[in-house]
Amino acid sequence: MLDVNTGDRRLVYRSSDVLFEAPNWSSDGQWLVINADGLLFRLPVSGGTELEQIDLGGVPPINNDHVLSPDAATVYVSAEDGHIYAVPMTGGRPRRVTNDHGPDFAHYLHGISPDGTSLAYIGLQRRGDRQPITNVYLIPVTGGADQQLTDDGFPDDGSEFGPDGRWIYFNSERAASAPGHAQLFRMTSDGSTTEQLTSDERVNWFPHPSPDGTRIAYISFPPGTLGHPPNVDVIVRMLDHDGIRDLTHLFGGQGTMNVPSWDPTGNSIAYVAYPFGQRLEHPDKMTIRLSEIDL
């Protein structure tokens, strides 16, 4: 399927009709779960000719923030009504997880704890014409009280648990030298301690720690980028004990790798490229690729 020794990449699926975003993996490593057109689909990692739609049971249209429970029995999704829902993977009635915080508050899901009991999400508070406030929160998967981990004026996003559950990884502008200059951070799951992980001229988003916790894959935008826009030249990068190295350069950004993207073995990642124009051999296609890392 993928060559972990050579670092070969393999095209899994291509479409000129559907805008794919944010692939993640089933716990058995056999399926990719992706969103498109407000719906959720799964696709065999071995490739296939058709996407299999996952029945969301009437959940409002979703965005590209979704995670799977460790046993792959439940998928948690962020919907356009601003709430997070739990949906059985085999179909059935969905359950809303999040609480009401008013019409100007939205929940954007990014991570689930290794034991499957807690969700990490970004709470976005709209403020009229002013810049929204975003902070990191936790909530039990069964619903209940929210736990706010950050409370500041700096944009925070992409909160994701590490494999031991002790750390939450996220991107933030709290050390920014200019607007939009996000870098990678991690904090303890109680929010008491924060560490900065990257400090460079590029704009770094969506840190995804590997299953063994030794590496972080992330999206790196060009210097001066505001937010995480689509349709730009980005780099998928790796941070480990040896420093930072480039895995692949592509045309993408928003939607490329918003959710946990490692396979269960920790040897590969899934991402989406959007090769519009003349950037790649098939300019009219949007592709999901699996990138192997030569260890």
C-alpha positions in Angstrom: 0.0 0.0 0.0 2.7 2.4 1.0 6.5 1.9 1.0 7.8 3.0 4.4 11.4 2.4 3.3 11.5 4.4 0.1 9.0 7.2 1.0 7.0 6.6 -2.1 3.7 8.4 -2.4 0.6 6.9 -3.9 -2.5 8.5 -5.4 -5.6 7.1 -3.7 -8.5 9.0 -5.2 -9.0 11.8 -7.7 -12.1 13.8 -8.6 -12.9 16.8 -10.7 -16.4 17.1 -9.2 -16.1 16.8 -5.4 -14.1 19.2 -3.2 -12.5 16.8 -0.6 -11.1 18.1 2.7 -9.4 16.8 5.8 -8.7 13.1 5.5 -8.2 11.0 8.7 -7.8 7.3 9.3 -9.8 4.5 10.9 -8.1 2.8 13.8 -7.5 -0.4 11.8 -5.7 1.6 9.1 -8.0 0.4 6.3 -10.2 3.5 5.7 -9.8 7.2 5.1 -12.7 9.4 6.3 -13.1 12.7 4.5 -15.7 15.4 4.1 -17.1 17.0 1.0 -20.1 19.1 0.2 -21.3 19.2 3.8 -21.3 15.4 4.0 -18.9 12.7 5.3 -17.5 9.8 3.3 -15.1 6.9 3.7 -12.7 5.5 1.2 -10.5 2.3 1.3 -6.9 3.2 1.8 -6.2 0.7 -1.0 -8.1 3.0 -3.3 -11.5 2.6 -5.0 -13.8 3.9 -7.6 -16.6 5.2 -5.4 -16.8 7.1 -2.1 -19.1 5.5 0.5 -21.3 8.1 2.2 -21.5 7.9 6.0 -25.1 8.4 7.3 -25.0 11.4 9.6 -28.7 10.9 10.6 -29.9 14.4 9.8 -27.0 16.4 11.3 -26.8 19.9 9.6 -24.2 20.2 6.9 -20.7 19.7 8.3 -17.4 21.5 7.8 -13.9 19.8 7.7 -13.5 19.3 11.5 -14.1 15.7 12.3 -12.5 13.0 14.4 -13.0 9.3 15.1 -13.3 7.6 18.5 -10.4 5.3 19.3 -12.6 2.2 18.6 -13.8 3.8 15.4 -17.5 3.2 16.4 -18.3 7.0 16.5 -17.4 9.9 14.4 -17.6 13.4 15.9 -18.3 16.3 13.5 -18.6 20.1 13.6 -21.8 21.2 11.9 -22.6 24.5 10.3 -25.0 25.3 13.1 -21.9 25.8 15.3 -22.3 22.6 17.3 -20.4 19.2 17.6 -22.3 16.0 17.1 -21.6 12.3 17.8 -22.7 10.0 15.0 -22.5 6.2 15.1 -20.3 5.0 12.2 -22.8 2.3 11.3 -25.7 4.8 11.1 -28.2 5.8 13.7 -29.5 8.8 15.6 -26.9 11.5 16.1 -26.4 13.1 19.5 -25.4 16.8 20.1 -22.4 17.0 22.4 -22.0 20.8 22.9 -23.8 23.3 24.9 -25.5 26.5 23.9 -23.4 29.6 24.4 -25.5 32.0 22.3 -25.8 32.6 18.6 -22.4 34.2 18.3 -20.5 31.2 19.6 -19.4 28.3 17.4 -17.5 25.0 18.2 -14.8 23.7 15.9 -13.6 20.2 16.7 -10.0 19.1 16.3 -9.1 16.4 18.7 -10.1 13.5 20.9 -8.3 12.2 24.0 -6.5 8.8 23.6 -9.0 7.2 26.0 -11.9 8.5 24.0 -13.5 10.5 26.8 -12.8 14.1 26.0 -13.0 16.3 22.9 -10.7 19.3 22.2 -12.3 22.1 20.3 -11.9 25.7 19.4 -14.6 28.0 20.7 -15.1 31.0 18.4 -16.8 34.0 19.8 -18.0 36.5 17.2 -17.9 40.2 18.1 -19.7 42.0 15.4 -17.2 43.8 13.1 -14.3 43.1 15.4 -11.9 40.2 15.1 -13.5 37.0 16.6 -11.9 35.5 19.8 -10.8 31.9 19.6 -9.8 29.8 22.6 -9.1 26.1 23.4 -11.8 24.2 25.2 -12.4 20.6 26.4 -15.8 18.9 26.7 -16.7 15.3 27.6 -17.8 13.2 24.7 -21.0 12.4 26.6 -21.7 16.1 27.0 -21.4 18.2 30.1 -19.5 21.2 31.3 -17.0 22.9 29.1 -13.4 23.4 30.3 -11.8 26.5 28.9 -8.0 26.1 28.7 -7.0 29.5 27.2 -8.4 32.9 27.8 -6.6 35.6 26.0 -6.8 37.9 23.0 -4.5 35.7 20.8 -6.0 33.6 18.0 -5.7 29.9 18.9 -6.6 27.0 16.7 -6.0 23.3 15.8 -6.1 21.9 19.3 -5.3 18.2 19.2 -4.3 15.7 22.0 -0.9 14.0 22.0 -0.9 10.2 22.3 -0.4 10.1 26.0 -3.2 12.6 26.7 -0.9 14.8 28.8 -0.4 17.5 26.1 -2.6 19.4 23.7 -1.0 20.7 20.6 -2.2 23.9 18.9 -1.3 26.9 16.8 -1.4 30.4 18.1 -0.4 34.0 17.4 0.5 34.6 21.1 4.2 35.0 20.1 3.4 36.8 16.8 5.7 39.4 15.4 3.0 40.5 12.9 -0.7 39.8 12.5 -1.3 36.2 11.3 2.1 34.9 12.3 1.0 31.7 13.9 3.4 29.2 15.4 3.1 25.8 17.0 2.6 25.3 20.8 1.6 22.7 23.2 0.1 22.9 26.7 -0.7 20.4 29.4 -4.2 19.1 29.3 -5.2 21.2 32.3 -3.9 24.4 30.6 -1.3 25.1 33.4 1.9 24.9 31.3 2.5 26.1 27.7 5.6 25.5 25.5 6.4 27.0 22.1 7.5 24.5 19.5 8.3 26.5 16.4 9.7 29.9 15.9 10.4 30.8 12.2 9.3 33.2 9.5 6.6 31.0 8.1 3.0 30.7 9.3 2.5 27.3 10.9 -0.9 25.6 11.5 -2.6 22.3 12.5 0.1 20.3 14.5 -0.6 16.6 14.3 1.5 14.5 16.7 2.5 11.0 15.6 1.0 8.0 17.4 4.3 7.6 19.4 4.6 11.3 20.1 8.0 11.7 18.7 7.1 13.7 15.6 4.7 16.4 14.6 3.3 16.9 11.0 1.9 20.3 10.2 1.0 22.7 7.4 3.4 25.7 6.8 2.0 28.7 5.0 4.1 31.4 3.4 5.3 34.4 5.5 2.6 37.0 5.9 -0.3 34.7 5.5 -3.4 35.7 7.5 -5.4 32.7 8.8 -5.3 29.4 6.9 -6.6 30.2 3.5 -7.2 27.8 0.6 -5.5 27.8 -2.8 -1.9 28.7 -1.8 1.4 27.0 -2.0 2.1 25.3 1.3 4.6 22.9 2.7 3.7 19.8 4.8 6.5 19.8 7.4 7.8 17.5 10.1 9.1 18.5 13.5 11.1 15.9 15.4 14.2 15.7 17.7 16.4 16.5 14.6 14.6 19.7 13.8 12.2 20.6 11.0 12.2 19.1 7.5 10.0 19.4 4.5 7.9 16.4 3.5 6.2 17.8 0.4 5.3 21.0 -1.3 1.8 21.4 -2.7 -1.0 23.7 -3.7 -3.5 23.6 -1.0 -3.9 25.0 2.5 -7.4 25.0 4.1 -8.7 21.5 3.7 -5.3 19.9 3.1 -4.7 18.5 6.6 -7.0 20.0 9.1 -7.6 16.9 11.2 -5.5 14.1 12.7 -3.8 12.7 9.6 -1.4 9.9 10.8 -2.0 6.2 10.1 -2.1 4.0 13.2 1.4 2.7 12.6 2.9 6.2 12.6 4.6 5.7 9.3 2.3 7.7 7.0 0.0 10.7 6.7 -2.9 11.5 4.5 -3.5 14.9 2.9 -5.4 16.6 0.1 -3.8 18.5 -2.8 -5.7 20.9 -5.0 -3.7 21.1 -8.3 -5.6 23.8 -10.1 -4.1 25.5 -13.2 -0.9 23.9 -14.5 0.7 23.0 -11.1 0.5 19.3 -11.5 0.2 16.7 -14.3 -3.6 16.5 -14.0 -4.6 20.2 -13.6 -8.4 19.6 -13.4 -8.2 17.1 -10.5 -8.3 17.3 -6.8 -6.4 14.5 -5.1 -5.9 12.6 -1.8 -2.3 11.5 -1.4 -0.7 9.4 1.2 2.8 10.5 2.0 5.3 8.0 3.4 8.1 9.1 5.6 11.4 7.2 5.1 12.4 6.3 8.6 
